[in-house]
Amino acid sequence: MTPSSPPDPRRTDPDVPHVVGTALGAMPGTDVVETVTLLRGELGAPHISFLPSLPARGAAADPVARTAAVLDELHADRQPHGLRVSGVPGKDSRAARALLAGDVNVLADVIGAESGPDDAPVKTQLLGPLTLAARLHLHAGERALKDHGARRDLRDSLASGITAHVRAVRAAAPGRDVLVQLDETDLERVLAGALPTMSGYRTLRAVPVAEARASLRTVVEACREAGAAAVALRLPPGVDPRLAAEAGADAVQLTAPEGSARAWEPLAALVEEGVELWLGLVPVPPGRTGPRALAAQTWMIWRDLGLPAAALDRVRITPRDDLDALGPDGVRDVLARVTGTASALARTAAEA
C-alpha cells in the first residue's frame, strides 16, 4: 500500500507554484506489480505516477509491440527484420495485447488497494504515429513510413485504438485524471529523411512537416475525445518544440537545453502560450548535481527569461531519459531527485 502523505503546501498556498514530477515510462525489471507499487510510492500525490512499460520482459513488451497492441483492426507480428503490420492477429500480437491488458489490471489492483487520499493524475505512454510507422514494417520488409497509405492507415488505426486504451486506464484509476504521453523519439530522422531503407543503401524520403502535424493532431484529438485530461508530446532534440502546440498537444516533453537562457527562448514562448513544459532535468544515471542546485539553475534561467513564478505551474520535472537501464537503487535515486527538484524549484520561486 502507498502510505498517505502529509498535505502538500503547493496545493493550498497560492504563492507556491504547483511544480510536480514524473518519469518517462520505461522501467527496469520484469515484475509489473512491484514496479507499479514502487511508482505509486515514489511518485505519490501531487506527483504523476504512470502505467510503466518493462522492456526486459521480452519482445511483447518493447515499445513498438506495446503500441501496436492498441491498434484497431491492425496487428503486428515478428519477422526477421522486425514487427510486420498485418490484418490478421498472430501469436506475437496476441501476446502483446494480453500483456498490456494485464498491466492495466495490475494498475487497477494496486490503486484499489491503497489507503489515504490521492487524486493525482495517472499517465500512460505510447509511441506516436510517425515513430510507430518508422519502426513497423510492411509485407516486403520496408518500413511502413515509406508508403503514404500505410502511414495514413496506421495513424487512423492508432487513433481509433488508443480510445479504448485511454478508457481502460481511466477505469483502472477512477476519480483521477489520465494523461497520455506520445513518444515521437524518431521524429527528427522522419522529418529529415534520415531513416535507412531496408537495403541500407538509401534513405527514405522525408515526411512533410504538414503531414506530420496533421497526423499528430489526429491522435491527440482521439486521446482527448476518449477522456484524456491532457496529452504530452515527447520530442527529440532537433525538432522545433512549437510542433507540439501546432498539433494541439497540451504539453511538450524534451530534454532541458544546455547553456544560457537564449537556448530556452522557444520554450519560454510556449509557456507564455499556455503549453505545459515537461522538462528533462535529472540526469540518468544521476550525477553529482542535487535537487537544490538543479532548481537554482532552472530558476535563474526562468528569471532571466522574464517569466513569472506563477508560470511554473505549467512545468513538470522529468528525468532526461528512460530508467530501464538502471538498477533498483538507481531508479529510486532518480525519482527522489525528480520530486526533490520539483519541490525545490517551487520553494525557490516562492521565496524569491
Buried (B, 14 or more C-beta within 10 A) or exposed (E): EBEEBEEBEBEEEEEBBBBBBBBBBBBBBEEBEBBBBBBBBBBBBBBBBBBBBBBBBEEBBBBBBBBBBBBEEBBBBBEEEBBBBBEEBEEBBBBBBEBBEEBBEBBBEBBEEBEEEBEBBBBBBBBBBBBBBBBBBBEEBBBBBBBEEBBBBBBBBBBBBBBEBBBBBBEBBEEBBBBBBBBBBBBBBBBEEEBEBBEEEEEBEBBEEEBBBBBBBBBBBBBBEBEBBBBBBBBBEEBEBBBBBBBBBBBBBBBBBEEEBEEBEEBBBBBBEEBBBBBBBBBBBBEEBBBBEBBBBBBEBBBEBEBEBEBBBBBBBBBBBBBBBBEEEBBBBBBBBBBBBBBBBBBBBBEE
